[in-house]
Amino acid sequence: MSQSDISQKNTNRTMQLETRAIHSASEQFEDPYQAISPPLYVNASYTFETCEEAATVFAGEKQRYVYGRVHNPTQSLLESRLADLESAEAGVTFASGMAALSSVVWSLLQSGDVVVAHNKMYGNSYNLLTQELPKFGVQVILIDMTDLQQLREVLSDKTVVVH
């Protein structure tokens, strides 16, 4: 079967959400280097051409990327693709990782439950798990998740979330 036969067969079939999610980013992605997949922008901050440009951005008069954890091109592309997928399929998407994590833990947990989490994580996730959840009677156990024996030892029937 030729590549064009496979492509034709695939266009005649409706892809599942998971398949559309992993392939959709490249459908609208334009890259001057012609990468197949969009790059991941892992830098923390962005430069400005002039001090005046920076002033307009920080005054809220102009929108652009400033700090990678707040917003970046990778996140923008993901958000646009999730919005496209969401409109095509009734599902739940979140604007940030913290929104997703908060939704999960506040929905699943109750007093007496246990969360097992890696001892190295994003600061706000750490604060949610170690400062907020214990106020509601949720026990949080932090371990080195690369040590599978340690993970096995702390899991119990009260463990509801492994993060």
Salt bridges, closest charged atoms under 4 A:
GLU27 OE1 - ARG81 NH2 3.70
GLU53 OE2 - LYS62 NZ 3.00
GLU53 OE2 - ARG64 NH1 3.11
GLU79 OE1 - HIS71 NE2 3.36
ASP84 OD2 - ARG81 NH1 2.38
GLU89 OE1 - ARG20 NH2 3.46
GLU132 OE1 - LYS135 NZ 3.20
